[in-house]
Protein backbone atom coordinates (compact mmCIF):
# COMPACT_ATOMS: atom_id res chain seq x y z
CA UNK A 1 0.00 0.00 0.00
CA UNK A 2 2.85 2.41 0.79
CA UNK A 3 4.33 1.94 -2.69
CA UNK A 4 1.03 3.05 -4.27
CA UNK A 5 1.01 6.22 -2.18
CA UNK A 6 4.63 6.85 -3.12
CA UNK A 7 3.95 6.42 -6.86
CA UNK A 8 0.83 8.57 -6.66
CA UNK A 9 2.74 11.33 -4.89
CA UNK A 10 5.46 11.26 -7.55
CA UNK A 11 2.90 11.44 -10.36
CA UNK A 12 1.14 14.37 -8.71
CA UNK A 13 4.47 16.21 -8.37
CA UNK A 14 5.39 15.55 -12.01
CA UNK A 15 2.02 16.80 -13.25
CA UNK A 16 2.11 19.87 -10.99
CA UNK A 17 5.65 20.69 -12.14
CA UNK A 18 4.74 20.40 -15.83
CA UNK A 19 1.76 22.71 -15.36
CA UNK A 20 3.71 25.22 -13.30
CA UNK A 21 6.41 25.73 -15.93
CA UNK A 22 4.14 26.23 -18.93
CA UNK A 23 4.52 30.03 -19.05
CA UNK A 24 8.26 30.19 -18.44
CA UNK A 25 10.98 30.80 -20.99
CA UNK A 26 14.48 29.37 -20.93
CA UNK A 27 17.87 30.84 -21.74
CA UNK A 28 20.81 29.37 -23.64
CA UNK A 29 24.39 30.56 -24.03
CA UNK A 30 24.80 32.89 -27.02
CA UNK A 31 27.61 34.59 -28.86
CA UNK A 32 27.81 38.29 -29.69
CA UNK A 33 27.76 37.61 -33.45
CA UNK A 34 24.10 36.53 -33.14
CA UNK A 35 23.03 40.03 -32.13
CA UNK A 36 21.93 41.70 -35.33
CA UNK A 37 19.05 44.00 -36.14
CA UNK A 38 17.39 46.52 -33.87
CA UNK A 39 16.66 46.16 -30.15
CA UNK A 40 14.88 47.76 -27.27
CA UNK A 41 17.46 47.85 -24.50
CA UNK A 42 16.23 47.45 -20.92
CA UNK A 43 18.85 48.26 -18.29
CA UNK A 44 17.94 47.16 -14.75
CA UNK A 45 19.99 48.24 -11.74
CA UNK A 46 22.72 50.76 -10.98
CA UNK A 47 20.32 52.34 -8.52
CA UNK A 48 23.12 53.02 -6.05
CA UNK A 49 26.92 52.72 -6.14
CA UNK A 50 27.20 49.16 -4.81
CA UNK A 51 24.20 47.67 -6.67
CA UNK A 52 24.81 44.08 -7.79
CA UNK A 53 21.39 43.55 -9.41
CA UNK A 54 22.56 44.98 -12.74
CA UNK A 55 21.34 43.22 -15.87
CA UNK A 56 20.67 44.19 -19.48
CA UNK A 57 17.87 42.75 -21.60
CA UNK A 58 17.99 43.15 -25.38
CA UNK A 59 14.45 42.83 -26.76
CA UNK A 60 14.40 42.04 -30.49
CA UNK A 61 12.28 44.61 -32.26
CA UNK A 62 9.84 43.58 -34.96
CA UNK A 63 8.89 40.21 -33.47
CA UNK A 64 5.64 39.29 -31.73
CA UNK A 65 7.02 39.82 -28.20
CA UNK A 66 7.74 42.76 -25.95
CA UNK A 67 9.60 42.68 -22.64
CA UNK A 68 8.57 44.30 -19.37
CA UNK A 69 10.56 44.29 -16.15
CA UNK A 70 8.51 43.58 -13.04
CA UNK A 71 9.94 46.45 -10.99
CA UNK A 72 9.20 50.10 -10.36
CA UNK A 73 10.02 52.29 -13.36
CA UNK A 74 12.84 54.02 -11.46
CA UNK A 75 14.69 50.66 -11.18
CA UNK A 76 15.37 50.44 -14.93
CA UNK A 77 15.68 52.44 -18.14
CA UNK A 78 14.45 51.68 -21.66
CA UNK A 79 16.10 52.69 -24.94
CA UNK A 80 14.25 51.86 -28.16
CA UNK A 81 15.62 51.39 -31.67
CA UNK A 82 19.22 50.60 -30.74
CA UNK A 83 21.30 48.77 -33.36
CA UNK A 84 22.55 45.35 -32.23
CA UNK A 85 26.24 46.18 -31.92
CA UNK A 86 25.56 49.42 -30.04
CA UNK A 87 22.98 47.72 -27.81
CA UNK A 88 25.51 45.08 -26.80
CA UNK A 89 28.24 47.68 -26.19
CA UNK A 90 25.92 49.76 -24.00
CA UNK A 91 24.76 46.62 -22.14
CA UNK A 92 28.37 45.62 -21.45
CA UNK A 93 29.22 49.09 -20.11
CA UNK A 94 26.17 48.95 -17.88
CA UNK A 95 26.67 45.50 -16.29
CA UNK A 96 30.36 46.08 -15.55
CA UNK A 97 29.69 49.02 -13.21
CA UNK A 98 30.24 47.14 -9.93
CA UNK A 99 33.76 47.03 -8.45
CA UNK A 100 33.67 43.19 -8.13
CA UNK A 101 32.70 42.64 -11.80
CA UNK A 102 34.65 39.74 -13.37
CA UNK A 103 32.97 39.15 -16.76
CA UNK A 104 29.56 39.16 -18.44
CA UNK A 105 27.53 36.18 -19.64
CA UNK A 106 25.38 36.52 -22.76
CA UNK A 107 22.36 34.25 -23.14
CA UNK A 108 19.58 34.02 -25.70
CA UNK A 109 16.01 34.07 -24.38
CA UNK A 110 14.14 31.24 -26.10
CA UNK A 111 10.38 31.01 -26.73
CA UNK A 112 8.36 27.77 -26.68
CA UNK A 113 9.06 27.18 -30.40
CA UNK A 114 12.84 27.45 -29.91
CA UNK A 115 13.21 30.95 -31.38
CA UNK A 116 15.52 33.52 -29.82
CA UNK A 117 13.31 36.48 -28.90
CA UNK A 118 15.89 38.50 -27.01
CA UNK A 119 19.14 38.39 -25.08
CA UNK A 120 20.21 38.71 -21.48
CA UNK A 121 23.58 40.09 -20.42
CA UNK A 122 24.29 39.43 -16.76
CA UNK A 123 27.37 40.22 -14.70
CA UNK A 124 29.45 37.55 -13.04
CA UNK A 125 31.37 38.73 -10.00
CA UNK A 126 34.58 37.61 -8.33
CA UNK A 127 33.36 34.79 -6.10
CA UNK A 128 35.76 35.68 -3.28
CA UNK A 129 33.81 38.94 -2.90
CA UNK A 130 30.35 37.45 -2.29
CA UNK A 131 30.81 33.66 -2.23
CA UNK A 132 29.18 33.24 -5.64
CA UNK A 133 29.94 34.63 -9.08
CA UNK A 134 26.37 34.42 -10.40
CA UNK A 135 24.23 36.24 -7.87
CA UNK A 136 21.03 36.88 -9.84
CA UNK A 137 17.85 34.91 -10.16
CA UNK A 138 16.16 36.02 -13.39
CA UNK A 139 12.83 34.56 -14.39
CA UNK A 140 11.03 35.08 -17.71
CA UNK A 141 7.29 34.47 -17.78
CA UNK A 142 5.19 34.97 -20.85
CA UNK A 143 1.64 36.28 -20.74
CA UNK A 144 -0.03 36.88 -24.07
CA UNK A 145 2.89 38.37 -26.06
CA UNK A 146 4.54 40.14 -23.15
CA UNK A 147 7.62 38.65 -21.50
CA UNK A 148 7.56 39.68 -17.86
CA UNK A 149 11.05 39.66 -16.38
CA UNK A 150 11.60 39.17 -12.64
CA UNK A 151 15.08 40.04 -11.33
CA UNK A 152 16.31 39.53 -7.79
CA UNK A 153 19.26 38.26 -5.79
CA UNK A 154 19.43 34.50 -5.36
CA UNK A 155 17.94 33.50 -2.03
CA UNK A 156 21.18 32.08 -0.60
CA UNK A 157 23.09 35.26 -1.51
CA UNK A 158 20.41 37.49 0.00
CA UNK A 159 20.46 35.50 3.25
CA UNK A 160 24.27 35.50 3.41
CA UNK A 161 24.67 39.18 2.45
CA UNK A 162 21.41 40.93 3.42
CA UNK A 163 22.97 44.38 3.02
CA UNK A 164 23.27 43.73 -0.74
CA UNK A 165 19.51 43.64 -1.17
CA UNK A 166 18.44 46.97 -2.62
CA UNK A 167 21.25 48.79 -0.82
CA UNK A 168 19.65 48.50 2.60
CA UNK A 169 22.01 48.21 5.50
CA UNK A 170 20.93 45.79 8.20
CA UNK A 171 21.44 46.09 11.92
CA UNK A 172 21.54 43.15 14.25
Secondary structure as UniProt FT lines:
FT   HELIX           2..20
FT   TURN            21..23
FT   STRAND          26..29
FT   HELIX           32..34
FT   STRAND          38..44
FT   TURN            49..50
FT   STRAND          55..60
FT   TURN            61..62
FT   STRAND          66..69
FT   HELIX           73..75
FT   STRAND          76..83
FT   HELIX           84..95
FT   TURN            96..97
FT   TURN            99..100
FT   STRAND          101..110
FT   TURN            112..113
FT   STRAND          116..125
FT   HELIX           127..130
FT   STRAND          136..143
FT   TURN            144..145
FT   STRAND          146..153
FT   HELIX           155..160
FT   HELIX           162..167
//
